[in-house]
Amino acid sequence: MARKKIMSVISNNSLAGLWPINDSSFPLLQYIDPYGNAIFNGVQMSEIRTELKSLIGKASTDEQKAVLGGITELARRCQESSHRVLEIRGD
């Protein structure tokens, strides 16, 4: 079954200093490589959404909050529908 693209969010590097690379308090998001791609499935969305909520609380700009809010919305849609994944692409 082909994956269906729902929506995309472009960060323009606004999350560069905020993203929790190698931060073990973010069990899933810590493994996202800013230069690679990562794919998460619906089963992982509950944890992803929890981690994104925590990141939104640490965001210092409106742009960061907007980008994280967009990613959170994608995660919600993924969690609510079968056969959907959240794909995050790096540079």
Steps between C-alpha positions, in 0.01 A plus 500: 500500500637840403548764763276802472647843563269705719684820563852625545670736742815690408719614788770702317747397773289671767527189719878458468587609853191349659488147357590240769780315318640228730280621789379182671200681649357487145495123433403531132579853386859478626585270208396734221804591293474859370660385174314172457143375491289333767166323474268434793184289490162546665591284799777747588284813473390515863863526612590735213215733595607500866857586400385773261285655775808512722702664221228762444538590867872562441454699177615859525355646178159510338651339189625202701160462665324517162727238342466266798124558501488399133699184567273422796197531273658259252565257785138526612377422150738208475383360832134525401532320165637162411774460240642847557852588608674814616806559285759757606758600243826671578712716273 
